[in-house]
Amino acid sequence: MFEYLPSSRSIQRKFGGLVLLRQELIPQSHSDYTRGVERSMRAKESWHRAAKYEEEFYLYLIQHLEPVAVHEHKIMRPGNVSSDYFIYNDDDQGIVIDLFYAKDIYSLSNVVVIKLKRYKNLPYKIIFVLVGNENISIQEIRKMLARKKTSLPPNILLDTENNFKNSTIFKIKQLSKFSRN
């Protein structure tokens, strides 16, 4: 990210890690954000933000699809995968929607790699939707995907919330007998 800053590996070798570096640079401040009260607060904030996004997205989905077609937190097999939403459609195959947040295109790429491991064996159309970060555009995502050595499987789509709401939802409505006009 910043050419003049050392890598995390260099910090580990020279200072013993970020915790020790923080203790040395700012002795009176909290130095370990991976455990304790600081970590709990960050995890709680993250959980509340995710719950808010999921609720807002659900309300959006049922504006366009009948509530009976939108299943929240469906567990699918193989793999006991719990998706955020499962949309029932005409061909009885369904569409899986998984929401996620990424702070930048680099972390987005890492999140997608993790999600692919979990979802790759499911026999459904799968849509990963980036929520909460309008700074990453669908064009940036497409460029990132074009540079990847291994492309996404044909049943998996990576989308932004804006693109989903302005384009993808209308394709889903065409496939669903539960669509609202």
Wavefront OBJ file of the C-alpha trace (Angstrom):
o trace
v 0.000 0.000 0.000
v 2.668 2.529 1.088
v 6.081 1.918 -0.425
v 8.003 3.589 2.398
v 6.429 1.566 5.218
v 7.862 -1.809 6.241
v 5.925 -4.973 5.537
v 4.241 -6.809 8.402
v 6.940 -9.463 8.070
v 9.675 -6.839 8.524
v 7.905 -5.474 11.598
v 7.671 -9.001 12.975
v 11.397 -9.633 12.463
v 12.673 -6.281 13.696
v 10.254 -5.434 16.516
v 8.625 -8.743 17.439
v 5.247 -7.747 15.975
v 2.810 -4.852 15.994
v 1.916 -5.244 19.675
v 5.520 -4.785 20.769
v 6.046 -1.960 18.269
v 2.977 -0.116 19.611
v 4.197 -0.627 23.194
v 7.543 0.879 22.243
v 6.156 3.829 20.249
v 3.192 4.726 22.478
v 3.766 3.213 25.929
v 0.646 4.681 27.588
v -1.822 3.487 24.941
v -3.542 0.182 24.366
v -1.244 -1.972 22.234
v -3.037 -5.276 21.552
v -6.202 -5.087 19.462
v -6.451 -8.852 18.931
v -7.886 -9.715 22.367
v -9.594 -8.293 25.398
v -12.019 -5.378 25.641
v -10.758 -3.628 22.489
v -11.270 -6.746 20.368
v -14.695 -7.399 21.903
v -15.813 -3.838 21.133
v -14.668 -4.098 17.506
v -16.350 -7.497 17.084
v -19.581 -6.170 18.591
v -19.561 -3.132 16.271
v -18.922 -5.401 13.297
v -21.754 -7.752 14.289
v -24.231 -4.874 14.712
v -23.214 -3.390 11.357
v -23.674 -6.781 9.661
v -27.091 -7.301 11.285
v -28.177 -3.838 10.088
v -27.017 -4.517 6.510
v -28.774 -7.891 6.481
v -32.047 -6.406 7.741
v -31.957 -3.560 5.213
v -31.138 -5.985 2.411
v -33.942 -8.336 3.434
v -36.434 -5.456 3.397
v -35.173 -4.532 -0.060
v -35.536 -8.108 -1.329
v -39.142 -8.441 -0.126
v -40.021 -5.213 -1.934
v -39.188 -7.076 -5.153
v -39.967 -10.690 -4.265
v -42.669 -12.307 -2.201
v -41.454 -12.978 1.356
v -42.124 -16.697 0.844
v -39.368 -16.727 -1.803
v -36.707 -15.217 0.460
v -35.208 -17.611 2.994
v -32.800 -16.077 5.512
v -29.784 -18.050 6.763
v -30.584 -21.234 4.893
v -28.192 -24.092 5.592
v -27.239 -25.973 2.431
v -25.389 -29.137 1.798
v -22.783 -30.307 0.957
v -20.648 -28.429 3.425
v -23.283 -27.109 5.864
v -23.019 -23.682 4.249
v -25.222 -21.019 5.797
v -25.973 -18.298 3.278
v -27.432 -14.911 4.126
v -30.347 -15.467 1.703
v -31.675 -18.206 -0.502
v -34.083 -17.082 -3.225
v -36.498 -19.705 -4.547
v -37.090 -19.391 -8.284
v -39.013 -21.120 -11.078
v -36.481 -23.824 -11.867
v -36.445 -24.945 -8.213
v -32.669 -24.512 -8.173
v -32.620 -21.273 -6.248
v -30.157 -18.416 -5.935
v -27.791 -17.975 -3.006
v -26.940 -14.435 -1.875
v -24.080 -13.779 0.509
v -23.415 -10.246 1.762
v -19.957 -9.100 2.805
v -18.008 -5.951 3.572
v -14.523 -5.112 2.311
v -12.621 -1.934 3.112
v -10.693 -1.943 -0.177
v -10.182 -3.956 -3.369
v -7.289 -5.909 -1.788
v -9.382 -7.100 1.161
v -12.273 -7.787 -1.240
v -10.036 -10.174 -3.164
v -9.108 -11.991 0.053
v -12.740 -12.258 1.177
v -13.742 -13.729 -2.185
v -11.012 -16.388 -1.936
v -12.355 -17.396 1.494
v -15.966 -17.442 0.280
v -15.081 -19.515 -2.789
v -13.719 -22.276 -0.569
v -17.031 -22.432 1.277
v -19.422 -22.084 -1.676
v -17.650 -23.790 -4.601
v -19.417 -27.156 -4.223
v -22.966 -25.816 -4.097
v -25.084 -26.504 -7.191
v -26.787 -23.080 -7.194
v -26.335 -19.686 -8.769
v -24.402 -17.736 -6.128
v -24.100 -13.964 -5.786
v -21.561 -12.366 -3.448
v -22.730 -8.806 -2.761
v -20.372 -6.143 -1.421
v -22.315 -3.909 0.993
v -21.358 -0.865 3.017
v -18.569 0.419 0.756
v -19.614 2.531 -2.198
v -15.975 3.442 -2.901
v -15.468 0.120 -4.706
v -17.275 0.159 -8.037
v -18.449 -2.745 -10.164
v -15.878 -1.621 -12.773
v -13.038 -1.983 -10.230
v -14.315 -5.434 -9.312
v -14.423 -6.472 -12.974
v -10.850 -5.230 -13.488
v -9.696 -7.153 -10.420
v -11.424 -10.320 -11.657
v -9.888 -9.911 -15.130
v -6.388 -9.869 -13.582
v -6.975 -13.068 -11.586
v -5.199 -16.194 -12.814
v -8.214 -18.309 -11.917
v -11.618 -16.940 -12.875
v -14.767 -17.332 -10.821
v -16.817 -20.456 -11.515
v -19.652 -19.745 -13.983
v -22.324 -20.091 -11.284
v -20.765 -17.394 -9.060
v -21.219 -13.645 -9.530
v -19.419 -10.921 -7.596
v -21.531 -7.771 -7.325
v -21.787 -4.433 -5.557
v -24.888 -3.415 -3.657
v -25.576 -0.592 -6.126
v -25.242 -2.829 -9.177
v -27.373 -5.502 -7.523
v -30.160 -3.012 -6.812
v -29.953 -1.337 -10.230
v -29.500 -4.393 -12.425
v -29.169 -7.859 -10.905
v -32.455 -7.831 -8.967
v -34.384 -7.416 -12.223
v -32.737 -10.540 -13.658
v -33.669 -12.436 -10.490
v -37.261 -11.213 -10.758
v -37.461 -12.606 -14.303
v -36.467 -16.043 -12.998
v -38.833 -16.060 -10.032
v -42.493 -17.015 -9.940
v -42.569 -15.050 -6.668
v -41.650 -11.707 -8.179
v -43.539 -8.536 -7.244
v -44.317 -6.094 -10.007
l 1 2 3 4 5 6 7 8 9 10 11 12 13 14 15 16 17 18 19 20 21 22 23 24 25 26 27 28 29 30 31 32 33 34 35 36 37 38 39 40 41 42 43 44 45 46 47 48 49 50 51 52 53 54 55 56 57 58 59 60 61 62 63 64 65 66 67 68 69 70 71 72 73 74 75 76 77 78 79 80 81 82 83 84 85 86 87 88 89 90 91 92 93 94 95 96 97 98 99 100 101 102 103 104 105 106 107 108 109 110 111 112 113 114 115 116 117 118 119 120 121 122 123 124 125 126 127 128 129 130 131 132 133 134 135 136 137 138 139 140 141 142 143 144 145 146 147 148 149 150 151 152 153 154 155 156 157 158 159 160 161 162 163 164 165 166 167 168 169 170 171 172 173 174 175 176 177 178 179 180 181
